Amino acid sequence: MRLMLTKQSVPPMLGTTIHVEDQDVHIIDGGNPHGIPVLLLHGCGSVAQEILFPFDNSDFRIIAPDRPGYGLSTSLVPAERGPEGQSFWLERLLASLDLPEVTIVAHSIGSAAALHLAARRPDLARGLFLISPCCAPVPSKPLIVLRSAVAPVVGPLIRQHVICRWPAFFLDRGLRSSSFPNPLPSHLSDLPASHVVNSITIRTMADELRAFNRDMERLPDLPGDLPLHVLFGMADRVISPNWHIDWLCRKHPAPIISLLEGVGHLPHHVVPGVARRMLGDLVEASAQETELPRVRSIGSQAVAEVPSPKEYMPVFRGDESPAL
């Protein structure tokens, strides 16, 4: 219990809060303020502070907002909390930041909003780097705790007297589940539990997940000239990599896919060197406007369908972090 109370007292990392139409958006900046702009989108039940860690010391201008309803950013109305609605929020945010185009890095379900933006407004997306993307419509999961926390009558009681009373326990449980089979990276233990896990966030998560399948079923095909790089840990227990890889290959003719053996849902934290290198490759590919090879999933391998001395895309071991 002492550990839980200590974690709850950790203050959140504070950045800048801007007003976008009728909403507050909290943004943490990192990297080189004069570099190429890169926008980071965190996943479900997370905050900007988390996804910033692996990319903070970068040559790029890093812009990490708390997505709507997370951290210090205002929630969207319930009907707009799905990926499609968030893509309009993202469009408004880029206009407020005076960014005519940007490279987007997105983790997990944050990838869904990035894909919708790229499909609707390809002029705004310079390129996408998706990390463990949850993007294909998925079979329903029980999610007993979350469903109970937003249920009529008992939901407010569960949120107030159980989850929000012990946020550090639920945050630690979620992080360890996401990191499995890898040990939880030590820097993630510094996340402010009560800032990440609270009543508003819980309702946001539920509404986001509720709208997910509907929104992703109507995502159109992506522009063929959109640079799209994807990183998956093949030991991911949160989502099924092959399920989402196959779907991405139907939506886009030329994704670049790298697979990490022995890595779970948090490859950007477990092997940050790989994630930083892939971001650099994406920015370079976007600048050169090169044609990317098509990649398809075959079991646990990704095969590049272009003449090349190397037949397979890189598959890294989980304990490898190539120097940059």
SVG drawing of the C-alpha trace seen along z (x, -y; Angstrom):
<svg xmlns="http://www.w3.org/2000/svg" viewBox="-28 -29 53 48">
<polyline fill="none" stroke="black" stroke-width="0.4" points="0.0,0.0 2.9,-2.4 4.2,-1.9 0.7,-2.7 0.5,-5.9 3.9,-6.9 3.1,-6.4 -0.1,-8.3 1.8,-11.4 4.1,-11.6 3.2,-14.8 2.4,-14.7 4.8,-16.1 3.4,-19.5 3.6,-21.1 1.5,-23.7 -2.3,-23.8 -3.8,-25.4 -7.4,-26.1 -8.7,-24.5 -12.2,-25.7 -14.1,-24.8 -11.5,-22.3 -8.3,-22.4 -5.4,-20.3 -2.4,-19.6 0.8,-19.2 4.3,-18.2 7.2,-19.2 10.5,-17.4 13.4,-17.0 14.7,-19.8 12.3,-22.7 13.7,-23.6 13.5,-20.0 11.0,-18.3 7.7,-18.1 6.6,-14.7 3.3,-14.2 3.0,-11.4 -0.4,-9.8 -0.6,-7.5 -2.7,-4.5 -5.8,-3.6 -5.6,-4.5 -2.3,-6.3 -1.0,-9.9 1.5,-12.0 4.2,-11.6 4.3,-7.8 4.8,-7.8 7.3,-10.8 9.9,-8.7 11.5,-6.9 11.5,-9.9 12.3,-12.8 16.0,-13.1 15.4,-13.4 16.6,-15.6 13.0,-16.0 10.5,-18.5 8.4,-16.2 4.8,-17.2 3.0,-14.9 -0.6,-15.8 -2.8,-14.1 -5.6,-12.7 -9.1,-13.9 -10.3,-12.8 -6.8,-11.7 -4.4,-13.5 -5.2,-17.2 -7.0,-17.4 -10.7,-18.1 -13.0,-15.2 -14.9,-15.1 -18.7,-14.6 -19.4,-10.9 -20.5,-10.6 -17.0,-11.9 -14.8,-9.7 -14.2,-7.0 -11.3,-7.0 -13.1,-8.9 -14.2,-11.7 -10.7,-11.9 -9.4,-12.4 -11.4,-15.6 -10.0,-16.7 -6.5,-15.9 -7.2,-18.0 -8.3,-20.9 -5.2,-20.5 -2.8,-20.6 -4.6,-23.8 -4.2,-25.4 -0.5,-24.5 -0.1,-25.9 1.2,-22.5 0.3,-22.0 1.7,-18.5 3.3,-16.3 4.8,-12.9 2.6,-10.9 3.8,-8.2 0.9,-6.4 0.8,-3.5 -2.0,-0.9 -5.5,-2.3 -4.0,-5.8 -3.1,-4.4 -6.8,-4.3 -7.3,-8.1 -4.1,-8.6 -5.3,-6.2 -8.6,-8.0 -6.8,-11.4 -4.5,-10.0 -7.5,-8.6 -9.6,-11.8 -6.8,-14.4 -3.7,-12.8 -2.3,-16.3 -1.8,-16.6 -0.1,-13.2 3.6,-13.3 3.9,-9.7 2.7,-7.3 4.8,-5.2 2.4,-2.8 3.6,-0.9 1.6,2.2 -1.3,0.7 -4.8,1.8 -6.6,0.9 -8.6,3.8 -12.1,4.4 -11.7,7.0 -13.9,9.7 -15.6,8.5 -13.7,9.0 -15.2,9.4 -13.3,6.4 -15.1,7.2 -13.5,4.4 -14.0,1.7 -17.6,2.7 -18.5,2.8 -16.9,-0.6 -19.2,-2.2 -22.3,-0.2 -25.5,-2.0 -26.0,-2.4 -22.9,-0.4 -20.4,-2.1 -19.9,-5.3 -19.5,-3.4 -16.8,-1.1 -15.0,-4.1 -15.0,-6.1 -14.5,-3.5 -12.4,-0.9 -10.5,-2.0 -9.9,-5.7 -9.1,-4.7 -6.2,-2.5 -5.1,-3.9 -1.5,-2.8 -2.6,0.9 -4.6,0.7 -2.0,-1.2 0.8,1.2 -1.4,4.1 -2.2,2.6 1.5,1.7 2.8,5.2 0.2,6.9 1.1,4.7 4.8,5.2 4.6,9.0 6.7,11.1 9.2,8.3 10.0,6.9 8.3,3.6 10.8,0.8 11.8,-1.1 11.0,-4.5 7.3,-3.6 7.0,-3.2 7.3,-7.0 4.0,-7.6 1.6,-9.5 -1.1,-6.9 -3.9,-9.2 -3.3,-11.3 -3.5,-8.3 -6.3,-6.4 -9.3,-8.5 -13.1,-8.6 -12.9,-10.7 -10.3,-8.5 -12.3,-5.4 -15.4,-6.7 -13.3,-7.9 -11.7,-4.5 -15.1,-2.8 -16.6,-5.2 -13.5,-4.9 -13.6,-1.1 -17.4,-1.1 -17.0,-3.1 -13.8,-1.3 -15.2,1.4 -17.9,-0.8 -15.3,-3.4 -12.7,-1.1 -15.1,0.9 -15.8,-2.2 -12.1,-3.3 -11.5,-3.7 -8.3,-2.5 -5.3,-4.5 -3.4,-6.6 -0.8,-4.4 1.9,-7.0 1.5,-7.5 4.7,-6.3 3.5,-3.7 6.0,-2.0 4.7,0.5 6.5,2.1 5.1,5.1 6.2,7.3 5.3,10.8 4.8,11.8 2.0,9.2 -0.8,10.6 -2.9,7.4 -3.7,7.6 -2.9,10.2 -0.1,8.8 -1.0,11.0 -4.7,10.0 -3.8,6.3 -0.9,6.8 -3.2,8.6 -5.8,5.9 -3.2,3.1 -1.9,4.9 -5.5,4.8 -5.8,1.1 -2.4,0.0 -0.4,1.3 3.1,0.7 3.6,0.9 7.0,1.4 6.7,3.9 9.3,4.8 8.7,7.6 10.3,8.1 10.6,11.6 10.0,12.0 8.6,8.5 5.1,7.6 2.8,4.6 5.4,1.9 8.2,2.3 9.0,-1.5 9.9,-1.1 11.5,2.3 13.7,1.7 13.6,-2.1 16.6,-2.1 14.6,-0.2 11.6,-2.6 13.9,-5.7 15.6,-4.2 12.3,-3.4 11.1,-6.9 14.3,-8.2 13.8,-5.9 10.2,-7.1 11.1,-10.8 13.8,-10.1 11.4,-8.1 8.8,-10.9 11.4,-13.5 12.6,-11.4 9.1,-10.4 10.3,-7.0 8.1,-4.1 7.9,-1.6 7.8,2.2 4.7,4.1 4.8,6.3 2.5,9.2 2.3,11.4 3.2,15.1 3.0,16.7 5.5,14.9 7.5,13.5 7.0,10.4 8.1,10.8 9.1,7.9 7.8,8.4 10.5,6.4 13.8,7.6 16.3,7.3 19.4,9.2 17.4,9.5 14.2,11.5 12.9,10.8 12.2,7.6 14.2,7.3 13.1,9.5 14.9,8.4 15.3,10.3 13.8,8.7 17.1,8.1 18.6,6.2 18.6,2.5 20.6,1.4 22.7,-1.7 21.5,-4.8"/>
</svg>
